[in-house]
Amino acid sequence: MVARTDSGITADGAVSDSDRRFSIKWKDVAEMVTRLQARIVKAAKTGDEKRTRGLRRLLVRSEAAKLLAVRRVTSNRGKKTAGVDGVKLETPAEKWQEARKLNCRGYKPKPLKRTYIPKKNGKKRPLGIPTMRDRAEQALELMALDPIAECTADLHSYGFRRKRSVHDAIEACYNALRLKGSAKWILEADIKGCFDNISHKRMTENTPVNRTKLEQWLKSGYMERGMFSSTEAGTPQGGIISPTPANMALDGLQKILEENFEKRHKVHFVRYADDFIITGETEELLENEVKPLVSEFLAERGLELSEEKTKISHIND
């Protein structure tokens, strides 16, 4: 998997000062991780939690996954953006040493670096930038979490998922409304401050990942203008793993709707991140029966609908 140069790495595994070059057979590395992920999917689909947990641990302890995790965070758009410690991973030696540190006992994340990006409405969206080390740890855990998340996700959930996009969500909406006999009423829902308020307890208890790490990431706090602020709810926007636990916490609404409404009610659900629509046969059905179910579902997760952005309308309005 790792082809070392003659003087690149010493006998005890340390990188020598004279030659820090090494090469990695990335195709072999990726194939090894993919095989482990496929085994996780197979175990998850059969409901074998013990085997799923064992395979997840095997993956995050593997050299291949650690190398891929470091590669991901040092080759994406944020590779030049350091966290609160100012550390960047630029040389092969630095990346190799970082991979060796991953998934070690005693790991504790550092606070996030708070920054802001402008939104279309003139407001600013807060982002929390983890350190490179924390990003790599999250990327490593995400490799083992993604296969499970894909097995348990709502069928019509499209945000922050592999091989799914906003275009797929639009197509799903079109398919739910395109026929002559399709529903004519739509509940357009928006969750109020979803990523700022979603329950930590809900995420940690329902996300099959290293619980200690996840709790630490959620409660790591952030630094802004030299001041530390704690985080008791919500998931930071900017972390590699952040969208997945939030997505998994929101999964299940589609099943509830299917269990409570028959086909004649024409109830269809499509979600992209924290925005979703639910179709219905009548306005009264959506207002008096569907909406209360949604509110109850969200309340269990520390969330509520945004009255400002949530509305029920006819497709011809």
VENGI-V364110 format. One line per field, one symbol per residue. phi: phi as a letter, one per 30 degrees, with the letter a starting at -180 (. if undefined). A space follows every 50 residues. Layout:
# VENGI-V364110
phi->???
This chain:
# VENGI-V364110
phi->.cccdecdbdddjdddddacdabbddddddddddddddddedddddiddd deddddddddcddddddddddddcbcdcdccddddidbcccedddddddd ddicdidbdcddcdbbbdcddjdccdbccdddddddddddddeddedded dcdeeccbdhbdhbbdddddddddddbdddcddccbcccbddhedcbedd eddddccdbeddddddddcdibcbhiccbdbcaibddkdddedddddddd djdddddddcbdeddhdbbbbbhccabbdadbdddddccdeddddddded cibaddddccacbddcd
